[in-house]
């Protein structure tokens, strides 16, 4: 029982020391890295599976599709998330 109390005390002491230091660090990253996930779908599912779908098979939000043949304007869900997080940090969300 004494060993269990000692471990709990050590964990508590560690948290008391580390958490204030971790909270005082300001992280300012100029970019968001997305290593491929469902939030990085650019609308090219047909090309990846080896068959062609009739256009348009993507959704444009702001501009017509580019001349590269893609049916999206290039913005990914992660772009919207990044904009939302930036807005929240500057306006206090």
GROMACS elastic network, one bead per residue, 0.5 to 0.9 nm:
[ bonds ]
;  ai    aj funct       b0    kb
    1     4     6  0.51994   500
    1     5     6  0.64060   500
    1     6     6  0.86611   500
    2     5     6  0.51509   500
    2     6     6  0.61194   500
    2     7     6  0.87331   500
    3     7     6  0.62739   500
    3     8     6  0.87038   500
    4     7     6  0.52258   500
    4     8     6  0.63174   500
    4     9     6  0.86422   500
    5     8     6  0.51127   500
    5     9     6  0.60992   500
    5    10     6  0.85956   500
    6     9     6  0.50692   500
    6    10     6  0.61455   500
    6    11     6  0.86615   500
    7    10     6  0.50501   500
    7    11     6  0.61716   500
    7    12     6  0.85352   500
    8    11     6  0.51871   500
    8    12     6  0.61219   500
    8    13     6  0.85796   500
    9    12     6  0.50898   500
    9    13     6  0.60812   500
    9    14     6  0.85291   500
   10    13     6  0.50952   500
   10    14     6  0.60750   500
   10    15     6  0.86236   500
   11    14     6  0.50576   500
   11    15     6  0.62206   500
   11    16     6  0.86358   500
   12    15     6  0.51602   500
   12    16     6  0.61641   500
   12    17     6  0.86869   500
   13    16     6  0.50763   500
   13    17     6  0.62664   500
   13    18     6  0.85870   500
   14    17     6  0.52636   500
   14    18     6  0.59617   500
   14    19     6  0.82863   500
   15    18     6  0.51390   500
   15    19     6  0.55453   500
   15    20     6  0.84701   500
   16    19     6  0.59867   500
   16    20     6  0.71461   500
   17    20     6  0.65296   500
   17    21     6  0.71824   500
   18    21     6  0.53470   500
   18    22     6  0.61161   500
   18    23     6  0.86689   500
   19    22     6  0.50302   500
   19    23     6  0.60428   500
   19    24     6  0.85730   500
   20    23     6  0.51848   500
   20    24     6  0.62282   500
   21    24     6  0.52505   500
   21    25     6  0.67987   500
   22    25     6  0.56632   500
   22    26     6  0.89167   500
   23    26     6  0.78415   500
   29    32     6  0.73992   500
   32    78     6  0.83082   500
   32    79     6  0.87071   500
   32    82     6  0.73065   500
   34    37     6  0.75367   500
   34    39     6  0.85539   500
   34    40     6  0.74793   500
   34    78     6  0.74152   500
   35    40     6  0.84351   500
   36    39     6  0.74909   500
   36    40     6  0.57679   500
   36    41     6  0.82754   500
   37    40     6  0.54956   500
   37    41     6  0.74886   500
   38    41     6  0.58531   500
   38    77     6  0.87254   500
   39    42     6  0.88608   500
   39    76     6  0.67639   500
   39    77     6  0.51332   500
   39    78     6  0.59383   500
   40    76     6  0.56184   500
   40    77     6  0.63722   500
   40    78     6  0.66718   500
   41    44     6  0.74656   500
   41    45     6  0.80004   500
   41    76     6  0.67694   500
   41    77     6  0.78841   500
   42    45     6  0.80122   500
   42    58     6  0.79159   500
   42    70     6  0.81661   500
   42    71     6  0.82549   500
   42    72     6  0.66335   500
   42    73     6  0.87647   500
   42    74     6  0.69052   500
   42    75     6  0.77943   500
   42    76     6  0.65214   500
   43    46     6  0.80539   500
   43    57     6  0.69777   500
   43    58     6  0.50714   500
   43    59     6  0.77523   500
   43    70     6  0.74143   500
   43    71     6  0.65780   500
   43    72     6  0.65380   500
   44    47     6  0.54863   500
   44    48     6  0.64983   500
   44    49     6  0.89595   500
   44    57     6  0.82724   500
   44    58     6  0.78606   500
   44    70     6  0.72427   500
   44    71     6  0.79806   500
   45    48     6  0.51651   500
   45    49     6  0.63464   500
   45    50     6  0.87400   500
   45    51     6  0.89647   500
   45    57     6  0.89561   500
   46    49     6  0.52416   500
   46    50     6  0.62016   500
   46    51     6  0.53676   500
   46    52     6  0.54688   500
   46    53     6  0.61284   500
   46    57     6  0.85481   500
   47    50     6  0.51235   500
   47    51     6  0.59789   500
   47    52     6  0.64045   500
   47    53     6  0.85384   500
   48    51     6  0.78779   500
   49    52     6  0.86546   500
   52    55     6  0.88995   500
   53    56     6  0.81034   500
   53    57     6  0.66190   500
   54    57     6  0.65661   500
   55    58     6  0.78617   500
   55    71     6  0.74549   500
   56    59     6  0.75261   500
   56    65     6  0.89927   500
   56    70     6  0.89670   500
   56    71     6  0.60473   500
   57    70     6  0.89955   500
   57    71     6  0.63464   500
   57    72     6  0.87687   500
   58    65     6  0.89805   500
   58    70     6  0.79227   500
   58    72     6  0.56323   500
   59    65     6  0.87489   500
   59    71     6  0.65021   500
   59    72     6  0.56285   500
   59    73     6  0.81808   500
   60    63     6  0.63165   500
   60    64     6  0.63472   500
   60    65     6  0.66506   500
   60    71     6  0.68440   500
   60    73     6  0.56894   500
   60    74     6  0.87149   500
   60    75     6  0.89457   500
   61    64     6  0.82269   500
   61    72     6  0.77436   500
   61    73     6  0.70205   500
   61    75     6  0.84289   500
   62    73     6  0.71468   500
   63    66     6  0.81691   500
   63    72     6  0.84201   500
   63    73     6  0.60666   500
   64    71     6  0.81603   500
   64    72     6  0.77568   500
   64    73     6  0.67943   500
   65    68     6  0.80933   500
   65    69     6  0.73043   500
   65    70     6  0.62397   500
   65    71     6  0.50687   500
   65    72     6  0.54365   500
   65    73     6  0.55007   500
   65    74     6  0.86177   500
   66    69     6  0.64165   500
   66    70     6  0.63370   500
   66    71     6  0.73254   500
   66    72     6  0.74534   500
   66    73     6  0.64710   500
   66    74     6  0.84526   500
   67    70     6  0.74494   500
   68    71     6  0.87988   500
   69    72     6  0.89593   500
   70    73     6  0.77248   500
   70    74     6  0.83124   500
   71    74     6  0.86754   500
   72    75     6  0.73738   500
   72    76     6  0.89540   500
   73    76     6  0.87596   500
   75    78     6  0.80614   500
   75    79     6  0.60457   500
   75    80     6  0.77620   500
   76    79     6  0.52338   500
   76    80     6  0.69324   500
   76    81     6  0.89401   500
   77    80     6  0.51997   500
   77    81     6  0.62997   500
   77    82     6  0.86271   500
   78    82     6  0.60037   500
   78    83     6  0.85224   500
   79    82     6  0.50978   500
   79    83     6  0.61962   500
   79    84     6  0.85997   500
   80    83     6  0.50947   500
   80    84     6  0.61269   500
   80    85     6  0.86251   500
   81    84     6  0.50440   500
   81    85     6  0.61356   500
   81    86     6  0.85418   500
   82    85     6  0.51394   500
   82    86     6  0.60910   500
   82    87     6  0.85114   500
   83    86     6  0.51035   500
   83    87     6  0.60929   500
   83    88     6  0.85374   500
   84    87     6  0.50767   500
   84    88     6  0.60845   500
   84    89     6  0.86615   500
   85    89     6  0.61550   500
   85    90     6  0.86450   500
   85    93     6  0.88049   500
   86    89     6  0.52411   500
   86    90     6  0.62826   500
   86    91     6  0.85525   500
   87    90     6  0.52963   500
   87    91     6  0.59087   500
   87    92     6  0.79716   500
   87    93     6  0.74533   500
   88    91     6  0.53085   500
   88    92     6  0.53512   500
   89    92     6  0.54650   500
   89    93     6  0.67856   500
   90    93     6  0.79584   500
